[in-house]
Protein backbone atom coordinates (compact mmCIF):
# COMPACT_ATOMS: atom_id res chain seq x y z
CA UNK A 1 0.00 0.00 0.00
CA UNK A 2 1.24 3.46 -0.86
CA UNK A 3 -0.04 6.47 1.04
CA UNK A 4 0.30 10.21 0.79
CA UNK A 5 0.20 12.50 3.82
CA UNK A 6 -1.21 16.01 3.45
CA UNK A 7 -2.98 18.76 5.31
CA UNK A 8 -6.77 18.79 5.28
CA UNK A 9 -7.36 21.47 2.64
CA UNK A 10 -10.18 20.52 0.28
CA UNK A 11 -8.14 20.97 -2.86
CA UNK A 12 -5.29 18.84 -1.51
CA UNK A 13 -7.69 16.14 -0.30
CA UNK A 14 -9.40 16.12 -3.70
CA UNK A 15 -6.07 15.88 -5.49
CA UNK A 16 -5.01 13.02 -3.21
CA UNK A 17 -8.25 11.17 -3.94
CA UNK A 18 -7.64 11.39 -7.68
CA UNK A 19 -4.27 9.67 -7.34
CA UNK A 20 -3.64 5.99 -6.79
CA UNK A 21 -2.60 6.62 -3.18
CA UNK A 22 -4.42 6.29 0.10
CA UNK A 23 -4.88 9.71 1.65
CA UNK A 24 -3.64 10.10 5.23
CA UNK A 25 -4.23 13.53 6.79
CA UNK A 26 -1.42 14.79 9.00
CA UNK A 27 -2.32 14.40 12.64
CA UNK A 28 -0.09 17.33 13.58
CA UNK A 29 -2.00 19.61 11.21
CA UNK A 30 -5.37 18.47 12.61
CA UNK A 31 -4.11 19.01 16.16
CA UNK A 32 -2.79 22.47 15.24
CA UNK A 33 -6.16 23.47 13.79
CA UNK A 34 -7.94 22.25 16.93
CA UNK A 35 -5.64 24.14 19.28
CA UNK A 36 -5.81 27.29 17.13
CA UNK A 37 -9.62 27.22 17.18
CA UNK A 38 -9.72 26.62 20.95
CA UNK A 39 -7.34 29.52 21.61
CA UNK A 40 -9.34 31.78 19.31
CA UNK A 41 -12.72 30.93 20.85
CA UNK A 42 -11.72 31.10 24.52
CA UNK A 43 -10.24 34.59 24.42
CA UNK A 44 -6.92 33.32 25.71
CA UNK A 45 -5.31 35.10 22.75
CA UNK A 46 -5.89 38.45 24.48
CA UNK A 47 -4.23 37.13 27.64
CA UNK A 48 -1.26 35.82 25.65
CA UNK A 49 -0.94 39.19 23.94
CA UNK A 50 -0.74 40.95 27.31
CA UNK A 51 1.83 38.43 28.53
CA UNK A 52 3.96 39.01 25.41
CA UNK A 53 3.79 42.77 26.01
CA UNK A 54 4.93 42.37 29.64
CA UNK A 55 7.69 39.98 28.61
CA UNK A 56 8.88 42.38 25.91
CA UNK A 57 9.13 45.16 28.49
CA UNK A 58 11.77 43.20 30.41
CA UNK A 59 13.39 41.36 27.51
CA UNK A 60 14.22 44.45 25.45
CA UNK A 61 15.01 46.92 28.22
CA UNK A 62 18.16 46.24 30.27
CA UNK A 63 17.10 48.88 32.81
CA UNK A 64 13.71 47.23 33.36
CA UNK A 65 15.30 43.77 33.50
CA UNK A 66 17.78 44.96 36.14
CA UNK A 67 15.01 46.54 38.22
CA UNK A 68 12.96 43.32 37.99
CA UNK A 69 15.95 41.20 39.08
CA UNK A 70 16.57 43.52 42.04
CA UNK A 71 12.94 43.34 43.14
CA UNK A 72 12.91 39.56 42.77
CA UNK A 73 16.04 39.30 44.91
CA UNK A 74 14.49 41.61 47.50
CA UNK A 75 11.25 39.57 47.59
CA UNK A 76 13.17 36.29 47.84
CA UNK A 77 15.38 37.53 50.69
CA UNK A 78 12.65 39.18 52.75
Helices and strands as residue ranges (DSSP letters): E 3-6, H 10-18, E 22-25, H 27-42, H 44-59, H 62-77
